[in-house]
Amino acid sequence: MKTEIKKIDPCVRELIITIEADEVLHDYNSNLNQLKKNIVIPGFRKGKAPISMIERTYGDHLKDEFLNDKIKNYYEKAIDEIDLKPVSPGEYKKVDWEKGKDLIASFHFEIFPEIKINKYTNLEIPFEPYKFKEEMLDVRIEEFRDKLATVIDADSPSEIGDIILSKFCFLDENDVITKEIDRQFFLGDNPYSEEFNKKLTGKKIGDEIKTKLFDAKQESQDKDISSNIKDRNFLVQITSIKRKQLPEIDDDFAKDLEFESLQEMKEKITEDLKIGIEIENKKAIKEAIINKLIEENQIDIPNSIKTNYAREMAKSYSKSGQDDIEKILPIFQEIAEHNLKGTYLIQEILKKENIEVTDEDKENVIKEAAENLNMDVEKYKKMYKKQIESEEFLFQIKENKLFEIIEKSSTFVPYPKKEEEKK
């Protein structure tokens, strides 16, 4: 067997194999003798027809059967002989063979190309940290107010945010009601059109409003209202208007949330928000570093690896099985490629750095994790013993130390301005 490798692109190789005529003929005859046992030709008992007659009768079919049976074996034998490791099954491209001649076949397969690290320290990384703003505290307090709100009957006409209970009356061509369905929704926050919400604002219980539920561009989100009738006018009868009553922001409100006072509540919420921002900034710095590493270091990801990874991601979002996965798969291809590039670059840089993990490193990580869970360190060690002893635990520490090395050696700069911002 002779083999030849051609480079198609950074990840794809073409393997051309040549099998000498004698070897191919031997394999063909062996295959033919096996097939002969089950072949019936008129005038002969099963398996007793002469080879020459079988070939005249089934020549092309016999050749196809032989190639289908042996071509994979030839490919696998050739792969064992070459110094390349495919990351995808070989894709059969073409074969050229006539009885008595050499067999020449070609295959395409993917490899993982060598990763060359050009630069990973002393980088200039676009990044601007999130900062605490007072309005964040206001938003969080409003969220708590909403959770503690009570619902009361509205004592004035409907307004945005009210809970409306109504009847949607289906009308025929003569405006005669043919069907009624009950619907409850928040005014201003529902699947219906902007015009619908405007028409129902400022109304009282008992009012009837003739309106379309959706605008021309909207799809019906209501299971009882099909798309072919969504453009009709409906008669909407308001049967109830409820309104959220928000608590006053005072010490009593804070105590309902198990704080001693309003001041303590604000201080604790502010502290929690700042801790959350710090955590988000750490994640964002890592992502910014990965983005810069991808920019500075060329890396190609084999399509098969990228597609398999994207498919696994798509499964989490699929609603209706395999068909749905294939539809949304392109959305995840770019994300998959980015994630894989970052992962493989980090792994390659870790090999270069040869970072060691000390007992102190382990203890620091364990202590921080235990504190985040408000747990005693020794209890944490017992509960998460398996995770602490895993290779993944060690890898995570090495990765964190690598990010620290890159971060300390690099400079963080503002994000580049978009073209419209420059004008």
MOBEL-V702561 format. One record per backbone hydrogen bond with DSSP energy under -1.0 kcal/mol. CO is the residue of the C=O (numbers start at 0). NH is the residue of the N-H. E is the energy in kcal/mol with one decimal. If there is no record, write none. Layout:
# MOBEL-V702561
co->[CO/CO]
nh->[NH/NH]
e->[E/E]
This chain:
# MOBEL-V702561
co->[1/3/5/10/11/11/12/13/14/15/16/17/18/19/20/21/22/23/24/25/26/27/28/29/30/31/34/35/38/40/44/49/50/51/52/53/54/57/58/59/60/61/62/63/64/65/66/69/70/71/72/73/74/75/77/90/93/95/97/102/103/104/105/105/106/107/108/109/122/124/132/133/134/135/136/137/138/139/140/141/142/143/149/151/157/158/161/162/163/164/164/165/166/167/168/169/171/175/178/180/182/184/185/186/192/193/194/195/202/203/206/208/210/212/221/225/228/233/234/235/236/237/239/240/241/242/244/247/249/250/251/253/254/260/261/262/263/264/265/266/267/268/269/270/271/272/273/274/275/276/277/278/279/280/281/282/283/284/285/286/287/288/289/290/291/292/301/302/303/304/305/306/307/308/309/310/313/313/320/321/322/323/324/327/328/331/332/333/334/335/336/337/338/339/340/341/342/343/344/345/346/347/348/349/357/358/359/360/361/362/363/364/365/366/367/368/369/370/375/376/377/378/379/383/384/386/389/390/391/392/393/394/395/396/397/398/399/400/401/402/403/404/410/412/417]
nh->[17/15/13/110/7/8/108/5/106/3/104/1/102/23/24/25/26/27/28/29/30/31/32/33/34/35/37/38/46/43/47/53/54/55/56/57/58/61/62/63/64/65/66/67/68/69/70/73/74/75/76/77/78/79/81/107/105/103/100/18/95/16/92/93/14/90/12/86/410/412/135/137/138/139/140/141/142/143/144/145/146/147/244/242/201/161/186/241/184/238/239/182/236/180/234/177/174/171/169/167/165/163/188/160/196/197/198/199/157/206/237/235/233/192/224/228/231/210/168/208/166/205/164/153/162/151/149/249/253/254/255/258/257/264/265/266/267/268/269/270/271/272/273/274/275/276/277/278/279/280/281/282/283/284/285/286/287/288/289/290/291/292/293/294/295/296/305/306/307/308/309/310/311/312/313/314/316/317/324/325/326/327/328/330/331/335/336/337/338/339/340/341/342/343/344/345/346/347/348/349/350/351/352/353/361/362/363/364/365/366/367/368/369/370/371/372/374/373/379/380/381/382/383/387/388/389/393/394/395/396/397/398/399/400/401/402/403/404/405/406/407/408/124/126/421]
e->[-2.6/-3.0/-3.2/-2.7/-2.3/-1.6/-2.2/-2.5/-2.1/-1.9/-2.2/-2.4/-2.5/-2.3/-2.8/-2.2/-2.2/-2.9/-2.7/-2.1/-2.3/-2.7/-2.5/-1.4/-2.2/-2.6/-1.9/-1.4/-2.4/-2.1/-2.5/-2.2/-2.7/-1.9/-2.1/-3.1/-1.1/-3.1/-2.1/-2.4/-2.6/-2.4/-2.6/-2.8/-1.8/-2.5/-2.6/-2.4/-2.1/-2.5/-2.3/-2.2/-2.5/-1.7/-1.1/-2.2/-2.5/-2.3/-2.5/-2.7/-3.0/-2.8/-2.5/-1.2/-2.9/-3.6/-2.8/-3.1/-3.0/-2.3/-2.0/-1.6/-2.5/-2.2/-2.4/-2.2/-1.9/-1.9/-2.5/-2.3/-1.7/-1.7/-3.7/-3.1/-2.5/-2.2/-3.0/-2.9/-2.0/-2.6/-1.7/-2.6/-2.5/-1.7/-2.1/-2.6/-2.1/-1.8/-3.1/-3.2/-2.8/-3.0/-1.7/-2.6/-2.0/-2.1/-2.5/-1.5/-3.0/-2.0/-2.4/-3.1/-3.3/-2.8/-1.7/-1.7/-1.6/-2.7/-2.8/-2.5/-2.3/-3.0/-2.5/-2.6/-2.8/-2.8/-2.0/-1.3/-2.1/-2.6/-2.0/-2.1/-2.0/-2.1/-2.5/-2.3/-2.7/-2.7/-2.4/-2.3/-2.6/-2.6/-2.3/-2.2/-2.5/-2.5/-2.3/-2.3/-2.5/-2.6/-1.9/-2.0/-2.7/-2.7/-1.9/-2.2/-2.5/-2.6/-2.6/-2.5/-1.9/-2.6/-2.5/-1.7/-2.4/-1.9/-2.3/-2.9/-2.2/-2.1/-2.5/-2.5/-1.9/-1.9/-2.6/-1.7/-1.4/-1.1/-1.9/-2.2/-1.3/-1.9/-1.3/-1.0/-1.3/-2.9/-2.4/-2.2/-2.7/-2.6/-2.4/-2.2/-2.4/-2.7/-2.2/-2.3/-2.2/-2.1/-2.6/-2.4/-1.3/-1.4/-2.5/-2.2/-1.9/-2.5/-2.4/-1.9/-2.5/-2.7/-2.2/-2.4/-2.5/-2.3/-2.1/-1.1/-2.9/-1.4/-2.5/-2.3/-1.8/-2.5/-2.6/-2.4/-1.7/-1.3/-1.3/-2.7/-2.4/-1.7/-2.4/-2.8/-2.3/-2.3/-2.2/-2.4/-1.8/-2.0/-2.5/-2.9/-2.6/-1.5/-3.0/-3.0/-1.2]
